[in-house]
Amino acid sequence: MAITPETLTPVAAFALVGVLGVGAQLLAWRLRMPAIVLMLAAGIIAGPVTGIFDPVREFGALREPMIAIAVAIILFEGGLTLNRKSLQDAAVGVRRLVVIGAPLGWLLSTLTLHFVAGLGLETSAVFGGILIVTGPTVIAPLLRAARLSRRPAQILQWEAIVNDPIGALAAVLAFEVVGVLRASHNLSTAIGETVVGIGFAVVVGIAAGYGLVRAFQRGLVPEFMKVPVLFTVLLAVFALTDNTLHESGLLAVTVMGIVIANSELPSFEELRRFKEHATILLVSGVFIILAAGLNFAELSALNWRAALFVGAVMLITRPATVFLSLIGTSVPWRERVLVAFTGPRGVVLVAVAGLFGERLVSLGVSDGALVAPLAFVLVAVTVVVHGFALRPLAVLLGLTGAKTPGMLIVGASRFTTALGATLYENEIPVLIADPNHGKLRAARRQGVPTYYGDILAEAAEHRLDLVSYATLLAGTDNDAYNTLVATDLAHQFGRDAVFQLARDKDNKTRHALPATLGGRAMVADMTYGMLEQKMYEGWAVRISRLTDEYLLEDWRAQNPDSMLVAAQRKGEDLRILHTGENLKGTEDMQLIHLSPPRADAEAKVNAQRALTDDPAKEGPSAS
């Protein structure tokens, strides 16, 4: 039986939200489009366009608390990403955008709403507070797709997450003032209650975060119960503080996440990854629900001032806030421009704006009814514009990783140095990391970028900008360390993009590791020792280019002993070839391969080896 608006059950509604949300993200990944744009389109099509899905009808009174809890979890996960050590030189910019940018943005947004959108001062003050929020639910997917350089990405991420609860609380404060003025109540009492509520939220967030950290460190919570306990405490903190002062729960959970993120908790990475996966699902669901709940009738109440308002926010209010806040800082002008013209709004703005719009109407403020449709139009336009424009703008300003992502190589050896040099000479980004300074000398002599230090150290995480590298090769002489590196960084690079040299004893049952550990094998299952022997014998890493007259079959016929390492089609990412992969060559492809020495090169290698083996011949040969 076909699904119609009358037969869509709550279970089917949940399934539809999941399919649309996750499906939109997968399709966006395949098409290399901003996922937020497709999720917005999917929700609108499923909701007001076709009428298949109506969140109010399907979920009823549960819709608002569902969105509130989802937003709280999203903000908590955002707080978990805010480690103060990751700030480094972005700290000043973030501090300015929070301390100066938030109140300045509130003021400028209020003026824009009043003089451009034509709203009354009361509605403008409340809505202006909400406009401080730049949308952490939108920023994260955009940063993932745009692959920005580290510092501007950190500024945008920190600003969005920290200012998110601040914006909601600014709206609370403005609404309390409006309520007092309308009801002739004591203004100082209302403001005092708001301040107390904010202070209570901060204290509860700190206490809950610190309490969880201590409990986990002392082993008071078993490993398998850590995530359930974390979720339960999160919900309890949100409910407790939100009941004390509406919207203060967002501040409490954000503070709680920041405390945990900066606690050096051994199990932190597992907790963060789980929360990250949950957040992807929640962002998808919330966007579908909000887009599907769009009311075209409310949008019809808007006039030309709405378009003027959106343009003013994006081109005047946001840039002015950023430029004024960052005066006198060391943030380069290119990064200021990128941050100034990147201000997408998201879930929190729509949810909070709709709530306060209804409350303003109940107080007798008639233009409060325009808050929700204005908020949705602003979100829709900024999501689409920034979704498509962020990457090109960042490229124009030179604030992205390499156009073609390259390879991070862990471990400097003859083979990895030769591979790195070959990639570097062909303008493919490469970085060789090794904790042994001496092993990096050959790479540095050839101009290959290097990093001296342990790639797993926290310093590497905060200092290296890995956005230019899409694949990882663990190629040290220590099989256990290679496995550890590949396993630990698989989450960041993707398991299909993490490789390691074959282990010496991996073919023996008692030494074989499960598929969940380590990376994929490459170079025909050659071990570190085998590769070093090949390089000693004069083998070399070379590049061959295929054409319409020189096909892969021709290359194989001419190089029967060569071993393919990687391949790259014109305009596409570097593709490392795992052992046993059946490559289909095309005319616009270049092959990176390990090949035996040519006849002339082999003669030189043999002569050099003879000199090394027989010192008595060194004199005559040198003359």
N, C-alpha and C positions, 0 to 999 in steps of 0.2 A: 504494500500500500504506500502511495506517495506521501511524503511528509508535507503537511500544510500547516498554516498557523494554528489550526484547531487541534492538530494531532501531535504537535511538538511537545514532548514531555520534558520535565526538568533534566532527566538523564540525557535525552537526545540533545537538549540545548547545551549542556556541558560538553558533550562530544563534538557538537558543531563548533563551539568556541575553540576547542583544542585543535580541530582539524583546520579551521580557517587561520588561526594564529600561527601554529607551527608550520602549516603548509605555506603560508605567506613568507615566513622566514626562510624556508628551504628554497622556495622559488626565487626569492630575492638573492640568495647565495648563488644559485645557478646562473641567474641573469646579471649578477654583479650590480644589483640595484639596491637602494636604501630599503631595508626591511620595513621600516616605519611607514613608508609610503604605501606599500602593498597591504600592510595590515589595516591601515586607515581605509583604503579602497575596498578591501574585503568586508569590513564591518559595515560600511555604508551600503554596499550592494546587498548584503544579507539582511540589513535592517530596513531603513526607510525606502530603498529602491524596490526591493522585491517583497518585503513584508514577511519573509520566512522566519526571521528571528527578531523578537521584541524583548529586550532584557527586562523591562517592567512587567510585561505579561508573563514571561517564563519564570522569573525569579522573585517577583513581587517585592516584599519588604526586605528581603535578604540582599537585594542588589547593592544598596549603599554600604552596609557593613562589610560585604564581600570586597568591594572596591577599597574601603578604608583599610582593611587588614592587608590586602595585597600591596597597597602603597606603603604601609608600615614595614612590611617584609622587604620590599624593594629598597627603601631608604636604609634599613638596617644593613642589607648587603652592600649598599653603597658606602656606608660607614666603615664596613670591614675592609674596604680598599684604601682607606685614608690613613696610611702609615706615614707618620711625620718624617721618617727617613727618606721617603720617596719624593718629598718636596724639593729639598736642596735649594737650587737657585730659583725655583718657582714660588718659594715661600712668601717673598715680599709681595708678589703679584696677587697671590691668593688672599693674603691678609688685607691688602688694600681693597680688593673687590668685595670682601665680607664686611670689614669695619666701615669703609667709606662708601663702597658701591651699593650696599643694601639700602641704607637710608637715603642716599642720593637717588638711587633708582626708584625708590618709593615716591619721593618728591616729584621727580621728572615724569614718572608714569601718571601720577595724580593730575599734574598739569596737562598732560597730553589727553587724558580721558575727559577732562573738563572742557578744555578749549578746542580740541580737535573732534573727539567723539560726541561732544555735546551733553555729557552726563552731568548731573548735579554734583556739588562738592562732596556730599555725604557718600554717594555711590562711588565717586572717583577715589576718595580716600580709602575706602574698603577694597575696591578692585585694584587700586594702585599698589597696595601692600602685596596682593597675590602676584602681581606682575614682577615682583623681585625674583620669583622662581624662574629658572631657565630650563628646567626639565631634565632631571637625571635619568628618567626612563627613556628619554630620547637621545641624550648625549652619549650614553654608553654604546648603543648600536651604531651611532654615527661615527664615533671614534674608532670602533672596530672595523668599519668599512673604509674609512678615510685613511687610516694608517698614518696619523700625524706624528711629527717629531715629539720627543718625550715632554719637553717643557710646556708647549702650548696645550698638549693633551692633558697634562696634570692640572694646569690652571683651569681649563674648562670643566674637568671632572670634579675637582675640589669645590669650585664655585657653585656648581649645580647642586651638589649634595649638601653642602653646608648651608647655602642660602635657601634651600627648599623648605625646611621647617621654619626658618626665619621669616620667609614670605607669608606662610600660613599664620604665624603668630602675629605678624604685622596687621594682617587682615582682622584677626581676633581683636587686637587692641583698638583698631579703627572702628570696628563694629560696636565694641563696648562703649566707646565715646559717643557714637551715633545713638545708641540705645539710651544712654544717660540723658543726652540732650533732648531726645524725643519724649522721654518719660519724666524729665525734670528730677532725676535722681542725683545722688552725690557723685560727682566726677572723680574725686580723689579716691573714694571707696572702690569704684569700678576699676580704676587704674591699679590700685593697690592689690586687688584680687588677681588681676592679670599678671602682675609682677610676681606675686607669690606662686601662682600656678606655673609660671615659667621656671622659677627657681626650684620648685618641687620637681618638675620634670627633669631638670639637669641633675639634681641630687639623686633621684631614683635611677636615672640612666647610668650615672657613674657607679652607684652602689651595686646595681645589678651586673654591670660589666665586670667590675672588680670581684664581686662575689663568685661569678661563674669562673673567672680565671683562676682564683684561688682553689675553688672546688676541683677543677680539672687538673691543676698542677699537683694537688695533694692526693690525687687518686680517689677522691670521694665519689666520683661518678665513673662507672665503667665505660670502656671505649664505645661499646655498642649502644649506650644510652646517651651519649653526648649530644647528638643531633636532636633527639626528641626532647631532652631537657632544655636545650638552647631554644627550640621553638616554643616550648611551654612558657619559659621565662619571658621570651620576647612578647608573646601575646598578653601575658599578665602585666608586664610593664606598660604596654600600650593601652590596655583597658584601664588600668589604675590611673595613669596620668591623664588620659583623655577624658575620663569622667570628672576629674578635678577641674580641668580647663580644656575646652574643646580645641582640638588640633595640637595641643601640647604633647600628645603621644608621639607625634612625628619627631619632635625634638628629642624626646627621651630615648627612642629606639636608635636614632642617629648617634647620639652621645654614647649609648651602650655599644654600638658597633665600633666606634672610634677607640673606645677604651680597650676592647678585645683586640683590635688590630695592632695596637701599640704595646701589647703585653708580652710579646715573644713567647707565645703559647706553642708548645711542641706540636699539638694536634691542630693548629690554626689552619694549615693549608687544606686539610681534609674538610674542615667546617666551611671554609670559604668556597671551596669548589662545589660542595653540595648546595650552598645558598645561591651560588651563581647559576646553577642549573635550574633551581626553583625560580629564580628571578626571571630567567628567560621565558619560562612558561607563564609566569604571572604578568609580565609585560605584554606578552602576546594576548592573553585573555582579557586584560583590562582594556587594552586598546580596541579590541573587537567589541567588547561590551559597550564602551563609551561611543564608538562610532556607530554601532547599530542602534543606539538610543537617540540618535540625532533626530530632532523634530524640525522638519522643513518649514512648518508654520511659524516657529519661533524665528527662524532665519529670515522669513519674509518681512518681519517687523523692522529689520535693519535697512538703512538707506546708504547713500553715497558716503556718509561720514564714517561708516564702518571700514570701507576700503582705505579712506584717508588715514584713519586711526592705525590700521595695520601697517601701512607704509611708514607712518611717523615713528611707530615703535621700533621697526626694524632698521630704519635709516637715520633716525635722529636720536630718539631716547636711549636706545641701547648703546650706540657708539659714543654718545656724549657721556653716559655713565662710566663706560670703560676708560675712555681717554682722560677724563677728569680724575678718576680714581688712581690711575697709574702715572700721573704727573710726578716727575722726580725719581722714578724707579729705574732699575737697570734692565727692565724688560725691553728687548729690541722692538723697534717700530713695526717690523713685519709681524711679530707675534701680537702686538697691540691691535693691529688692523684685523688679524684673523679672529682674535677673541671678540673685538668690538662688533664685527659683522657676523658673529655666530651666537645666536640666542634663541634656539628652538624652545618652544614650550610643549608641555606634555600632559601626562595623566593627572598630576597633582593640581595643575592649574584648572583643568576642566572640572575635576571633582569638587575642589574647594570653591571655585567660582559659582558653580551651580547651587551649592549649599548656601552660600552667603547671599546669592541673588534672591533665593526664596525667603531668607530671613529678612532681608531689606524690604521686600514686598509686604511681609507680615507686619512690619513696623510702620507701614504707610508710605514708604519711599517707592513711588511708582516706577521710576526708571531702573529699579533693581531687576526688573524682568529682562532688561537688555544685557545683563552681565553674562549669563550663560551663553546666549548665542554669540556675543562678541568674543568670549573666551574660546569657543569652539572654532570660530573663523580664524582667530589668531593662531591657534594650535595647528589647524589644517594647513594654513599658508606657510607658517614657519617650518613645519615638518617637511613639506614638499620642497620648498625653496632651499633650505639648508641641507636636506637629504641629497639633492642633486648638485648643489653649489659648493658644499664644504670641501670636497676633494679637489675640484678644479681650482678653487681659491687658494687652497693650501699648496697646490702644485705651482701656481703662479707666483706665490710668495716664497717658494723654496722651503716649505716647512713640512715636507713629507719624507717618507723613506724613499729608497730607490724606485724608479719606475718599474723595473723588473726585479723582484725580490731574489736574493741570492742565498748563500749558504754560510752557516756558522759551523766552523770546524773546531772541535775540541781535541787537542793533542797535536803537537808539532812533530812531524817525522819526515823522512824523505818523501814518502808518498803524499801525505797531506800537504806538505809545503809545495810540492810540484803541482798538485791539484789546485791549491789556492792561487799559485802564481799563474797558472793557465786561465783560471776563471777571471782573475784580476786583469790580465792582459787583454781579455776579451770583454772588458767593461761589465762583468757580472759581479755584483757586490759579494765580498767574502771577508770573513774575519776569522783568524786563527787564534784560539785561546789556549794557554798552557800555563800551569803554575811554575814551570821550570824556565827561568829567564834565558838560560843558555840554549835551549832547544828552539827558541824563537829567532835566533840570530840569522839563520839562513833565510827565513821569511822576510825579516826586516831588510836584509841586504837587497832583496828583490822588490822592495817597496810594497809588499803585501801588508794590509792592516792587521795588527796583532793586538792581543790583550794579555797582559801579564797578570795572572791571578787565577784563582779557582772559579770556574764558571758557576758553581753551585753556591758560592759565597753570597751573602746578602749585599756586599759591596758591588758585586757584578750586576745584581738585579737593579740596583738604584743608579749605577753609573753608565751601564751600557744601554744604548738605544737599539733594541733588537728589531725595530720595525722594518728594517731593510732586509731581513733574513727570513725566508719562509721554510727552509729546511735545515736540519741539524745532522751532523755526522760526528759520532763519538769514535775517535780513532787513536786513542792513547795505547800504550803498551800494556795497560792494566785492564784485563777483561771485566773484572768486577766493577771498576770505576766507570768503564764505558756503559755497562748495564745500568749503573746507578744514575748516570747523567741522562741516558735515553729515557729511563722510566720517570725521572723527576721532571724533565722538560717536555714530556710527551703531551701534557695537558696544554701547554702554551703553544707548541708548534702543530699539534695534531699527530696522532699516532701513525698516520700514513706518511708523515713527512719527517719522521725520526729514524735515523739509520745508525748502525754501528758495525764495526768490523767483526767478522766471524770469530767466535770464541774457540780457543784451542781444543777444548774437550767437549764441545757441544754435541758431537756426534755420539757420545757415550750416554747411555740411559741415565746413569747415576749422576751425571753432571749436567744434563739438559735442564733448562729452565722453562717454566710455564710461559705461555704466550703473553701473559699480562706483564711480564718483565722484559726490559730491554727494547731495542729497536729492530728494524728490519735489516736483514743481511743484504750485502751488496758486493760488487766486484767478484762475482762467481764464488762467493763464500771463502774468499781469501782472508787468512788471519794476518795479524800485524807482522809476524815473523816472515810469512810468505811474501807479503808486499815489500818488506824491507829487502829481502833477498832479490826480488825482481828489480828493484831500483838499483841495487848494488851491481846487478848484471847489465845495467844500461837501459832498462825499460824506461819509458817516459810517458807522461800524460800529454795527449795531443787533442786537437780539435779538427774534425773533418766536417765539411759542409756538403749537404746533399743538394742536388739540383735536378731539373727535369731530365738531364742527361746522365747524371751520376746518382743512381738510386741506392737504397740500403743494401740491396742484393749485390750490387757492384762493390760496395765497400766491404761487405762480408767476404766476397770472393778474393779481394786484394789483401784483406787483413784477417786471415783465418785464425791466427793466434791471439788477436787483440781481444780485450775484455771491455765491454761498454760500462761506463760509470754513470753518465747522465746524458740527457738530451734536452734540447730546447727548440721549440718552434718559434718562428719570428713573431715578436710581440707578445709572447706568452712567458709564464714563469719557468724557471729552471726546474727540470724534472729529474730527480735521482732515480735510477733504475734499480729495483730490488732484484735479488737473485731469482732467476727463472722467469722474469717478466718477458713477455713476447712483444717486442717493440714493433710498431708499424711506422716505418719511416715515410716522410713526405718531402717534397722538393724544397721546402723552406725550412728545413730542420738542420741544426748543427749537432754533431755527436761529440761528446767528451769521452775519451777512451784511454785505457792503459795498453800500450803497445810495445812490442819488443824492439830492440835497437835496429836501426837501419844499418846497411853494410858499412858505410863510411863511419858512422857513429860507433858501431861495434868495434871497428879496428882501433879507434881512439881509446875506447874503454879498455880493450885488451892491452894496449901499449901502456896506459896509465897503471893498470893492475900489475903489469910486469915490473914497472919501476918500483911500485910499492912492495912487491914480493921479493925483488932482488936489488938491494941498495947499491950493489957494486956497479949496476948499469946506469945509476943516476947521473954520474959525471959526464960520460960521453953523450948521453941523450940530451943533457942540458946544453951542451956546447953546440 
